[in-house]
Amino acid sequence: MFNNKSILITGGTGSFGHHFVKVILENFKPKKLVVFSRDELKQFEMEQIYHDPCMRYFLGDVRDEKRLTQAMRGIDYVIHAAALKQVPAAEYNPMECIKTNIHGAQNVIQAALANEVEKVIALSTDKAVNPINLYGATKLASDKLFIAANNIAGGHRTIFSVVRYGNVVGSRGSVLPHFKKLIKEGAQELPITDERMTRFWITLQEGVELVLKSFKRMHGGEIFVPKIPSVNIVDLAKSIAPNLKLKKIGIRPGEKLHEVLCTVDDARFVLEFDDHYTIQPSIKFSTPADYSLNKLGERGLPVDQEFEYHSGKNPHFLEMDELISSYKVTV
């Protein structure tokens, strides 16, 4: 599907972008692979690693619709990964988060339509579900924009979908590299927010594979949610440094004790597949699709009306040995 195709990823110098480019170059022969981001240093560093002839590095900000429109000329597929993601930073700099995460999302949509891009997938987060922080609220708004874009597309061929998942193991700004850094510096204890805290957990490889499969599965308008395990913050800390003490520091502004990927209110729209859930759009499109049968021919079934996909109630929790072996949580 990706051979001889032109692909653009916004925010492409981030953790996801790095791994996405690696997987694409190892498994496919794209016509063009464009990394679109605003940081020239990160692009320079990335180019030292990935310099295949198909690679292109475009400086630009998703806040700039004209630059996005220029960058998407001739592009077949777009992955929208650019976002301001740090919860405390968003709380203190709300308009900056809104400009990137909401206005930027709309700019991606308009640029894709202007260039007749075939498919667009936007990356979302568990924090977009019942949001209590500004970051989550902006990602919820972004999700709504991408879903509704299928209606405003009109005669354009472009279709839009969303992929939503939890915390990515080892990504920049996540707790795992923070713990490792503290241990390397000789810390005698690890800070934890609350011993009850749980999170959904996914590796970069799993995240990339989910996006690639979603391109093949999508009708347009759905939200894809992977079936992934949960982790308890205490188990994570002890799996890294079993002999260190833990210091409770309290939940930061805008943080939740647990995360949700599918709410009870969404249950009537949720279909269960073997390895993922699909949340059907709650709005009607001019061209309806049968979301219970995706483009790969996989069949999904409705979930119970009381269904909720909650990190604290997840049937699959990673035990410490699974954290160490499956995710190679070592220092």
N, C-alpha and C positions, 0 to 999 in steps of 0.2 A: 504493500500500500504506500510505503514511503520512498520507494525507489523512484528516482527521476522526478521527485516532487520538490517544490521549494517550500521551506518551513521557516517560520519566524517565531522566536520566543522573546517576549518582553521580560525585562528583569533577568536576562539570560546569564548574567555573571553571578547569580546567587547559587546556593547549594543545589537546588533542584536543576537549575540551568546547566551547571557543570555536569551533573550526572546524566541529564537528558542528552546533552551533546555527545557524551562518551558512548552511551547506549546506541544512539542513532548511527554514529560513525562506525561502531563495531559490527552493527547488524544490517545496515542498509546503505544504499548508494544514492543519497539525495542529490538533486540537481543543485540546490543551494540551501545552506543552513545559516540563517541570519540571527546573530545575537544582538538584541536591541536593549541598550541600557545607557545610563547617564554617567557612569563612572569610568573615566578614561584609564585610570590606573588598573582597575580590575579587568578591563578589557585587554590591556597590554599584558597583564600577567596570564590571563586565560589564553591569549594568542600564543604564548610560549609553549603551552601544552597542546592546544588544538589548532593546528594550522593546515588542515586538509585543504586542498584547492577549492572545495565547495564552501568553505567557511567565509562568512562576511561579518564584520563587526561594525555596527552602526551606533554612533553616539546619538542619543536623543532621550527625551523624557516623555512619558505617556501623557503628561499634561499638555503636550504640544501636538495638537491634532494634525497640523500640516506636515510635521516631520514624520508622524506615524503613517500618514497617507502616502508620503513619498517612499517610506521604507517598505510598505506592503505591496508595492507594484510588482506584479508577477508572482505573488505568493499564493500557494495553495492552502496551506494549513497554518494556523496561528495558535500558539499556546500563550495565554496571558498569565504570567507569573509575577509581574511587577506589583509591588505593594509596599506600603509602610506597615510593618508588622509588630513592632515592639509595643506592647500594651501600655506601659507607663509613659513612653514617649508620646503616644497618641493622646493620652489623657491631658498631657501638658501642652501639646501642639495640635489642637483639634483641627484647625483649618488646613494645616499641611496634610494631615491624614485624609481629610475629605477631598482635597484637590487631587491627590494621587489615586486614592482607592475608589472614589465615586466618579469624579470628573474624568479621571484617566480611563476608567472602564468604559464610559460613554464614548470617549475619543477612540478607543480600540474598536468599538462597535461601528462607529461612523467610518473609520478608515477601512475596515474590512468590507463594509458594504460598498464603499466607493471603488474598491479594487476587485470586487466580485471574488473575494476569497471564498474557497469552497467550504471549509469547516473551521470553527473557532471553539477552543475549549478554554474556559477560565478556571483557574485554581481557587478553591475556596477553603474554608477552615471550619472546624467544629465551633469556633467562637462566633460564627455567624448565626448560630442557632440559639434562639432566646437570648440575644446579646445583653450583657450588662456593662460592657465597656465600649468605648468609641470605635476601637479597631473592629470588634465584632459587628457593630452597627453599620460601619461602612462596608464591610464585606457582605452583609445581608443585602444592603442596597445594591451593591455590585451584582450579586447573584440575581436579584430581581431584574436588573437592567439587561443582563445577558439572556435570561429566559424570555423576557418581553421582546427582545430584539428579533426573535423569530416571527413575531407579528408585524413589526415595522419593516421587515425585510422586503415586503411587497414582491415585486417581480425579480428581485435579486436571488441568486442561487445560494447565498450564504446561509448556513445553519449554525446555531450556537448551543452549546451545552456547558454544564458545570461539573467539575469533579471536586468533591468535598471529603477531606480526611483530617486526621488528628495530628498530633505532634510528630515531627520527623526526627528519627534517631540521628543525633550527631549534627544536625543542621546548625548554621550559624545562629547564635543567640539562644540555643536550647540549653536545657539544664545539664545534659551529659558532658559537653565540652567544658562547661563551667565547673562541674565537679572535678573533672580531670585536671583542669588548670589549678584549682585549689590544692589538690593532692600533690601535684608536681612542685608547687611552691612551699610544700611542707605543712599544710594546714593540719591542725590537731582535731578538727571537727568539721562536719559538713552542715551547711544551713539548709533546713527544710521549712517550707511554708506551713504545712499542717500534716500531721501523720495520717490523716484520713484521705488526703488528696489523691485522686486518680486521674489518669489521662489515657486517651487512646494512643496507640503506638504503632508507627509504620516506618519502615526503612526507606531510604531514598530509592533503592532499586524497586521496591514494591510500588512506590508512588509513581515512578516513571512507567512501569509496566501497566499500571492502572490507566494512566493517561493514554498510552498507545492503544490499549484495548478499547478505551472509550471512543477513540476516533473511529474504530471499526464498528462499534455497537450503536452509535448515536443516530437517532432520528432527528434530534434537535429539540431543545426545550426541557430535557430531563436533567436531573442532578444525580450523578453516580456516587455512591457511597460504598467503600470497600468494607468487607467483613475483616476486622483487624482486632488484635487483642488489646487489653487494657494493662496498665502497670500502676502499681502503688508506689508513691514517691519514696517511702521508707525502704521497700524492697529494692528499688533502683539504687539508692544510696548504699545499702548494705552489700549489694552485689558488686559494687565498685570498690568499696573500702570497708570490709566487714569489721575491722578493728577500730575504726574511728567513731567517735561520739557524734551524735546528731544534735543540732541546736535548732529549736523551733523559733522562727523569726516572724511568723504571721503572714497572712495572705496580702499580697501587694494590691494597690488600688486597681480595681477593674478585673481582678482574677476571680475565678470560680473554684469551688471545692471539687466539682466534677464537671465533665463536659458531655454534651449530647450531640449526636449526629443526625438523629431523626426524632422528632417530637411526637407525642401522642396526638397532637392536633394535625400532624402531617400523615398519620397512620393510614387514613383513607386514600392517600395518594401513593403509598409505598408498595412496591413490588419486590418480592424476595427472589433472587437468583442464587445459583450455587455459591458464588464467591463474592457477591455484592448485593446491594439494594439499589433500586432505582426509584427516585422520587419523581412522580409524574407532575407536569405543570398543573397548577390550580386554575390557570386561565385557559380559555378556549382559543385554539388557533384556527385560522381559516382553512388550513389543510390538516385535519386530524391524523394522528398516527396511532398505531397499536403498540403501545409501549411494553405490553406483556410479551411481545416477540421482537427482540432487538435485531439489528442488521446482521449479527453473526448467527441468527437462528436460535438463540438461547431463549428459553421460555421462563417467565417469572410468574409468581403467584401472589395474590394479595396477602398482606399480613393481617394479624388479629387487630381489631379496632382499638385495643388498649396497648398496642405495640409501642415501645420507646427504646431507642438505641442509646444507652446511657453508659458512660465509662465506669460508673460505680456498680452497675447491675449487669455488666457484660458477662456472659457465661465463660468467656475465655480470658483469664488473667494469667500473665506471665509469672511463673515462679522464678526464684532466683537462679536456679540452674538453667532455665530457659533463657533468661536474660544474658547469662554468661555465654552459653553455647550458641544460641540462635542469633543473637545480636552482637556477639563478641564484645561484650561490655568488659573491657580490660583496661588497665592503665599502663 
